């Protein structure tokens, strides 16, 4: 699933492709669930002849702000990708939704697993309001992270994955962050010391920023793997320390990395560097 760095990469690409200079002239829906079941009539009322004023990211959502101050949200979920096309280009099997623009281009959603969703209308505000703070926001401070974690007695990994607690983290980066901070994913959030909170906060910032610079993580070449708008894979796979490396030596202590299941999620951990406490 695209996480914060991958979604930010797509947003950056959209800006580079001039999306904020485009006006919506039409759309195409090939899989109705992609648009949350909305009818074509509803979408015409909301979308047609609207210009895209800005495009940004909130958590794992791509946020399009239209010139009438509406927000349209796109969540790529497991396998969603965006591609820019000429309108005359043939459609492929896994393209399920498109915004057509007055300049003859269109933005297509390619999604092999059909989980991606496009939202527009009154529901968008509630979806954004339900998200926790942005981990890369300058206003997000160490004390905020500490207050959020100490106030909840939960295992660290599922807590960091909770989008209402902290927006944008997913399975890959949570494993990498906890390894960098030397914290076990099953440790209790109330058993973290002040120095460990500082290490965790610094790891969140450092790893997410590095992954954004590397244009996200692509784990392979299959159809479900992340690609940018320009169809380039993310480069951050080469920087991963633990994710997907079970059975290999820890790059820090040389212990054998392990794969666990934590809260029904595949999890990668070093038994030498990350000691479980509480939980």
C-alpha positions as a Markdown table, in Angstrom:
| # | Residue | x | y | z |
|---|---|---|---|---|
| 1 | Unk | 0.0 | 0.0 | 0.0 |
| 2 | Unk | 1.4 | 3.4 | -0.8 |
| 3 | Unk | 2.4 | 5.2 | 2.4 |
| 4 | Unk | 3.2 | 8.8 | 3.1 |
| 5 | Unk | 6.4 | 8.9 | 0.9 |
| 6 | Unk | 4.8 | 7.3 | -2.1 |
| 7 | Unk | 1.7 | 9.5 | -1.9 |
| 8 | Unk | 3.9 | 12.6 | -1.6 |
| 9 | Unk | 5.8 | 11.4 | -4.7 |
| 10 | Unk | 2.6 | 11.2 | -6.7 |
| 11 | Unk | 1.6 | 14.7 | -5.5 |
| 12 | Unk | 4.9 | 16.1 | -6.5 |
| 13 | Unk | 4.6 | 14.5 | -9.9 |
| 14 | Unk | 1.1 | 15.9 | -10.4 |
| 15 | Unk | 2.4 | 19.3 | -9.7 |
| 16 | Unk | 5.3 | 18.9 | -12.1 |
| 17 | Unk | 2.8 | 17.7 | -14.8 |
| 18 | Unk | 0.8 | 21.0 | -14.4 |
| 19 | Unk | -2.3 | 19.5 | -12.8 |
| 20 | Unk | -3.1 | 22.9 | -11.2 |
| 21 | Unk | -3.4 | 24.5 | -14.6 |
| 22 | Unk | -6.0 | 22.0 | -15.8 |
| 23 | Unk | -9.8 | 22.3 | -16.0 |
| 24 | Unk | -12.1 | 19.2 | -15.7 |
| 25 | Unk | -14.1 | 18.6 | -18.9 |
| 26 | Unk | -15.3 | 15.1 | -18.2 |
| 27 | Unk | -14.7 | 11.8 | -16.5 |
| 28 | Unk | -15.0 | 8.1 | -17.1 |
| 29 | Unk | -16.0 | 5.5 | -14.6 |
| 30 | Unk | -15.3 | 1.8 | -15.5 |
| 31 | Unk | -15.7 | 0.5 | -12.0 |
| 32 | Unk | -18.5 | 2.1 | -10.0 |
| 33 | Unk | -17.1 | 1.3 | -6.6 |
| 34 | Unk | -14.0 | 3.3 | -7.4 |
| 35 | Unk | -16.1 | 6.5 | -7.1 |
| 36 | Unk | -17.8 | 5.2 | -3.9 |
| 37 | Unk | -20.9 | 4.3 | -5.8 |
| 38 | Unk | -21.7 | 7.8 | -6.9 |
| 39 | Unk | -23.8 | 8.2 | -10.1 |
| 40 | Unk | -22.6 | 10.0 | -13.2 |
| 41 | Unk | -25.2 | 12.7 | -12.6 |
| 42 | Unk | -23.8 | 13.4 | -9.1 |
| 43 | Unk | -20.2 | 13.5 | -10.4 |
| 44 | Unk | -21.1 | 15.8 | -13.3 |
| 45 | Unk | -22.6 | 18.2 | -10.8 |
| 46 | Unk | -19.5 | 18.2 | -8.6 |
| 47 | Unk | -16.7 | 18.0 | -11.2 |
| 48 | Unk | -17.6 | 19.4 | -14.7 |
| 49 | Unk | -16.0 | 22.7 | -15.6 |
| 50 | Unk | -14.1 | 22.9 | -12.3 |
| 51 | Unk | -10.5 | 24.0 | -12.3 |
| 52 | Unk | -7.9 | 22.3 | -10.0 |
| 53 | Unk | -6.6 | 25.0 | -7.8 |
| 54 | Unk | -4.1 | 22.9 | -5.7 |
| 55 | Unk | -3.1 | 19.3 | -5.1 |
| 56 | Unk | -1.7 | 18.2 | -1.8 |
| 57 | Unk | -1.4 | 15.2 | 0.6 |
| 58 | Unk | -3.1 | 14.5 | 3.8 |
| 59 | Unk | -2.1 | 11.2 | 5.4 |
| 60 | Unk | -2.4 | 8.7 | 2.6 |
| 61 | Unk | -5.0 | 10.8 | 0.7 |
| 62 | Unk | -4.3 | 12.9 | -2.5 |
| 63 | Unk | -6.3 | 16.0 | -2.0 |
| 64 | Unk | -7.5 | 18.0 | -5.0 |
| 65 | Unk | -8.8 | 21.4 | -4.1 |
| 66 | Unk | -11.2 | 22.7 | -6.9 |
| 67 | Unk | -11.8 | 26.3 | -7.8 |
| 68 | Unk | -15.2 | 26.2 | -6.0 |
| 69 | Unk | -13.4 | 25.2 | -2.7 |
| 70 | Unk | -14.6 | 21.6 | -2.9 |
| 71 | Unk | -12.1 | 18.9 | -2.0 |
| 72 | Unk | -11.9 | 15.7 | -4.0 |
| 73 | Unk | -9.9 | 12.9 | -2.3 |
| 74 | Unk | -8.1 | 9.9 | -3.9 |
| 75 | Unk | -6.9 | 7.0 | -1.8 |
| 76 | Unk | -4.7 | 4.6 | -3.7 |
| 77 | Unk | -5.1 | 1.8 | -1.2 |
| 78 | Unk | -3.2 | -1.4 | -2.1 |
| 79 | Unk | -2.3 | -1.1 | -5.8 |
| 80 | Unk | -3.6 | 2.2 | -7.1 |
| 81 | Unk | -1.4 | 4.2 | -9.6 |
| 82 | Unk | -2.0 | 7.4 | -11.5 |
| 83 | Unk | -1.0 | 7.8 | -15.2 |
| 84 | Unk | -1.3 | 10.8 | -17.4 |
| 85 | Unk | -2.6 | 10.1 | -20.9 |
| 86 | Unk | -3.9 | 11.7 | -24.1 |
| 87 | Unk | -7.6 | 11.2 | -24.2 |
| 88 | Unk | -7.3 | 9.2 | -27.5 |
| 89 | Unk | -4.9 | 6.6 | -25.9 |
| 90 | Unk | -6.6 | 3.2 | -25.6 |
| 91 | Unk | -7.7 | 2.1 | -22.2 |
| 92 | Unk | -6.1 | -0.9 | -20.5 |
| 93 | Unk | -7.8 | -3.6 | -18.5 |
| 94 | Unk | -7.0 | -2.2 | -15.1 |
| 95 | Unk | -7.9 | 1.5 | -15.6 |
| 96 | Unk | -11.1 | 2.1 | -13.7 |
| 97 | Unk | -11.5 | 5.9 | -13.4 |
| 98 | Unk | -10.3 | 9.0 | -15.3 |
| 99 | Unk | -10.6 | 12.8 | -15.0 |
| 100 | Unk | -10.6 | 14.3 | -18.5 |
| 101 | Unk | -9.2 | 17.8 | -19.0 |
| 102 | Unk | -10.0 | 20.6 | -21.4 |
| 103 | Unk | -6.4 | 20.4 | -22.9 |
| 104 | Unk | -7.0 | 16.9 | -24.2 |
| 105 | Unk | -5.2 | 15.0 | -21.5 |
| 106 | Unk | -6.7 | 12.8 | -18.8 |
| 107 | Unk | -5.6 | 11.4 | -15.5 |
| 108 | Unk | -6.3 | 7.7 | -15.2 |
| 109 | Unk | -6.4 | 5.5 | -12.1 |
| 110 | Unk | -4.8 | 2.1 | -12.7 |
| 111 | Unk | -5.7 | -0.4 | -10.0 |
| 112 | Unk | -5.3 | -4.1 | -10.4 |
| 113 | Unk | -7.0 | -4.9 | -7.1 |
| 114 | Unk | -9.8 | -2.4 | -7.4 |
| 115 | Unk | -9.5 | -1.1 | -3.8 |
| 116 | Unk | -8.6 | 2.5 | -4.6 |
| 117 | Unk | -11.4 | 5.1 | -3.9 |
| 118 | Unk | -12.3 | 8.6 | -5.2 |
| 119 | Unk | -14.4 | 10.7 | -2.9 |
| 120 | Unk | -16.1 | 14.1 | -3.5 |
| 121 | Unk | -18.8 | 15.9 | -1.6 |
| 122 | Unk | -19.7 | 16.5 | 2.0 |
| 123 | Unk | -18.1 | 13.2 | 3.2 |
| 124 | Unk | -14.5 | 14.5 | 2.4 |
| 125 | Unk | -14.3 | 16.8 | 5.4 |
| 126 | Unk | -15.1 | 14.0 | 7.9 |
| 127 | Unk | -12.4 | 11.8 | 6.3 |
| 128 | Unk | -9.8 | 14.4 | 6.7 |
| 129 | Unk | -10.9 | 15.5 | 10.2 |
| 130 | Unk | -10.5 | 11.9 | 11.4 |
| 131 | Unk | -6.8 | 11.8 | 10.6 |
| 132 | Unk | -4.1 | 12.4 | 13.2 |
| 133 | Unk | -1.3 | 14.9 | 12.9 |
| 134 | Unk | 1.2 | 14.9 | 10.0 |
| 135 | Unk | 4.5 | 13.5 | 11.1 |
| 136 | Unk | 6.5 | 15.9 | 8.9 |
| 137 | Unk | 4.5 | 19.0 | 9.8 |
| 138 | Unk | 6.9 | 21.5 | 11.5 |
| 139 | Unk | 4.1 | 22.1 | 14.1 |
| 140 | Unk | 4.3 | 18.4 | 15.1 |
| 141 | Unk | 6.7 | 18.2 | 18.1 |
| 142 | Unk | 8.3 | 15.6 | 20.3 |
| 143 | Unk | 5.9 | 16.4 | 23.1 |
| 144 | Unk | 2.9 | 15.8 | 20.8 |
| 145 | Unk | 4.2 | 12.3 | 20.0 |
| 146 | Unk | 4.8 | 11.5 | 23.6 |
| 147 | Unk | 1.4 | 12.7 | 24.7 |
| 148 | Unk | -0.3 | 10.6 | 22.0 |
| 149 | Unk | 1.6 | 7.4 | 22.9 |
| 150 | Unk | 1.6 | 7.7 | 26.7 |
| 151 | Unk | -2.2 | 8.4 | 26.7 |
| 152 | Unk | -2.8 | 5.0 | 25.1 |
| 153 | Unk | -1.7 | 1.6 | 26.5 |
| 154 | Unk | -1.3 | -0.2 | 23.2 |
| 155 | Unk | 1.4 | -2.1 | 21.3 |
| 156 | Unk | 3.7 | 0.3 | 19.4 |
| 157 | Unk | 3.3 | -0.9 | 15.9 |
| 158 | Unk | -0.5 | -1.0 | 15.6 |
| 159 | Unk | -0.6 | 2.3 | 17.4 |
| 160 | Unk | 1.7 | 3.9 | 14.9 |
| 161 | Unk | -0.3 | 2.4 | 12.1 |
| 162 | Unk | -3.5 | 3.9 | 13.4 |
| 163 | Unk | -4.3 | 6.8 | 11.0 |
| 164 | Unk | -6.3 | 8.6 | 13.7 |
| 165 | Unk | -3.2 | 8.8 | 15.9 |
| 166 | Unk | -0.5 | 9.6 | 13.2 |
| 167 | Unk | -1.3 | 10.1 | 9.6 |
| 168 | Unk | 0.6 | 8.5 | 6.7 |
| 169 | Unk | 2.5 | 5.6 | 8.3 |
| 170 | Unk | 2.1 | 2.1 | 6.9 |
| 171 | Unk | 3.7 | -1.3 | 7.3 |
| 172 | Unk | 7.1 | -0.7 | 5.6 |
| 173 | Unk | 8.0 | 2.6 | 7.3 |
| 174 | Unk | 6.8 | 1.6 | 10.7 |
| 175 | Unk | 9.1 | -1.4 | 10.7 |
| 176 | Unk | 12.0 | 0.7 | 9.6 |
| 177 | Unk | 11.3 | 3.5 | 12.1 |
| 178 | Unk | 11.0 | 1.1 | 15.1 |
| 179 | Unk | 14.2 | -0.6 | 14.1 |
| 180 | Unk | 16.0 | 2.7 | 13.8 |
| 181 | Unk | 14.7 | 3.7 | 17.3 |
| 182 | Unk | 15.6 | 0.2 | 18.7 |
| 183 | Unk | 12.0 | -0.4 | 19.8 |
| 184 | Unk | 10.2 | -3.7 | 19.6 |
| 185 | Unk | 6.9 | -3.4 | 17.7 |
| 186 | Unk | 5.1 | -5.3 | 20.4 |
| 187 | Unk | 6.3 | -3.1 | 23.3 |
| 188 | Unk | 3.7 | -1.1 | 25.2 |
| 189 | Unk | 3.5 | 2.6 | 24.3 |
| 190 | Unk | 3.5 | 3.4 | 28.1 |
| 191 | Unk | 6.9 | 1.6 | 28.6 |
| 192 | Unk | 8.9 | 4.0 | 26.5 |
| 193 | Unk | 11.6 | 6.2 | 28.2 |
| 194 | Unk | 12.2 | 9.9 | 27.4 |
| 195 | Unk | 15.4 | 9.1 | 25.4 |
| 196 | Unk | 13.5 | 6.5 | 23.5 |
| 197 | Unk | 10.7 | 8.9 | 22.6 |
| 198 | Unk | 13.4 | 11.3 | 21.3 |
| 199 | Unk | 15.0 | 8.5 | 19.2 |
| 200 | Unk | 11.5 | 7.5 | 17.9 |
| 201 | Unk | 10.6 | 11.1 | 16.9 |
| 202 | Unk | 13.9 | 11.6 | 15.2 |
| 203 | Unk | 13.6 | 8.2 | 13.3 |
| 204 | Unk | 10.1 | 9.1 | 12.1 |
| 205 | Unk | 11.3 | 12.4 | 10.6 |
| 206 | Unk | 14.6 | 11.1 | 9.2 |
| 207 | Unk | 13.3 | 8.0 | 7.5 |
| 208 | Unk | 10.2 | 9.6 | 6.0 |
| 209 | Unk | 12.2 | 12.5 | 4.7 |
| 210 | Unk | 14.8 | 10.1 | 3.2 |
| 211 | Unk | 12.0 | 8.0 | 1.6 |
| 212 | Unk | 10.4 | 11.1 | 0.0 |
| 213 | Unk | 13.8 | 12.1 | -1.4 |
| 214 | Unk | 14.1 | 8.6 | -2.8 |
| 215 | Unk | 10.6 | 8.9 | -4.4 |
| 216 | Unk | 9.2 | 6.1 | -2.2 |
| 217 | Unk | 9.6 | 2.3 | -2.1 |
| 218 | Unk | 9.0 | -0.2 | -4.9 |
| 219 | Unk | 9.5 | -3.7 | -3.7 |
| 220 | Unk | 9.5 | -5.4 | -7.2 |
| 221 | Unk | 8.3 | -5.1 | -10.8 |
| 222 | Unk | 4.9 | -6.6 | -10.5 |
| 223 | Unk | 1.6 | -4.8 | -11.4 |
| 224 | Unk | 0.8 | -4.2 | -7.7 |
| 225 | Unk | 4.1 | -2.4 | -6.9 |
| 226 | Unk | 4.3 | 1.3 | -6.5 |
| 227 | Unk | 5.2 | 3.5 | -9.5 |
| 228 | Unk | 5.2 | 7.2 | -9.8 |
| 229 | Unk | 3.1 | 9.2 | -12.3 |
| 230 | Unk | 6.0 | 8.9 | -14.7 |
| 231 | Unk | 6.0 | 5.1 | -14.1 |
| 232 | Unk | 9.3 | 5.1 | -12.3 |
| 233 | Unk | 9.9 | 2.8 | -9.4 |
| 234 | Unk | 10.8 | 4.3 | -6.0 |
| 235 | Unk | 14.4 | 4.0 | -5.0 |
| 236 | Unk | 14.1 | 3.6 | -1.2 |
| 237 | Unk | 14.1 | -0.2 | -1.4 |
| 238 | Unk | 17.9 | 0.0 | -1.4 |
| 239 | Unk | 17.8 | 1.9 | 1.9 |
| 240 | Unk | 15.6 | -0.6 | 3.8 |
| 241 | Unk | 17.3 | -2.1 | 6.9 |
| 242 | Unk | 14.8 | -4.7 | 8.1 |
| 243 | Unk | 11.6 | -4.8 | 6.0 |
| 244 | Unk | 11.6 | -7.9 | 3.7 |
| 245 | Unk | 15.0 | -9.1 | 5.1 |
| 246 | Unk | 13.9 | -11.9 | 7.4 |
| 247 | Unk | 16.7 | -14.5 | 7.7 |
| 248 | Unk | 19.4 | -12.0 | 6.9 |
| 249 | Unk | 21.9 | -10.6 | 9.3 |
| 250 | Unk | 21.0 | -7.3 | 11.1 |
| 251 | Unk | 23.0 | -4.5 | 9.7 |
| 252 | Unk | 23.7 | -3.2 | 13.2 |
| 253 | Unk | 24.3 | -6.2 | 15.4 |
| 254 | Unk | 24.5 | -9.2 | 12.9 |
| 255 | Unk | 21.7 | -11.1 | 14.7 |
| 256 | Unk | 19.3 | -12.9 | 12.3 |
| 257 | Unk | 16.3 | -10.7 | 11.4 |
| 258 | Unk | 12.9 | -12.3 | 12.1 |
| 259 | Unk | 9.5 | -12.0 | 10.6 |
| 260 | Unk | 6.6 | -11.8 | 13.1 |
| 261 | Unk | 2.8 | -11.3 | 12.8 |
| 262 | Unk | 1.8 | -8.3 | 14.8 |
| 263 | Unk | -1.9 | -7.2 | 14.8 |
| 264 | Unk | -2.3 | -9.4 | 11.7 |
| 265 | Unk | 0.5 | -7.5 | 9.9 |
| 266 | Unk | 3.7 | -8.9 | 8.6 |
| 267 | Unk | 6.5 | -7.4 | 10.8 |
| 268 | Unk | 10.2 | -7.4 | 10.6 |
| 269 | Unk | 12.4 | -7.1 | 13.7 |
| 270 | Unk | 15.9 | -7.7 | 15.0 |
| 271 | Unk | 15.8 | -9.8 | 18.2 |
| 272 | Unk | 19.2 | -8.5 | 19.2 |
| 273 | Unk | 18.5 | -4.7 | 18.9 |
| 274 | Unk | 14.8 | -4.6 | 19.6 |
| 275 | Unk | 13.8 | -6.0 | 23.0 |
| 276 | Unk | 10.1 | -6.4 | 23.9 |
| 277 | Unk | 8.8 | -4.6 | 27.1 |
| 278 | Unk | 5.2 | -4.8 | 28.2 |
| 279 | Unk | 2.6 | -5.1 | 25.5 |
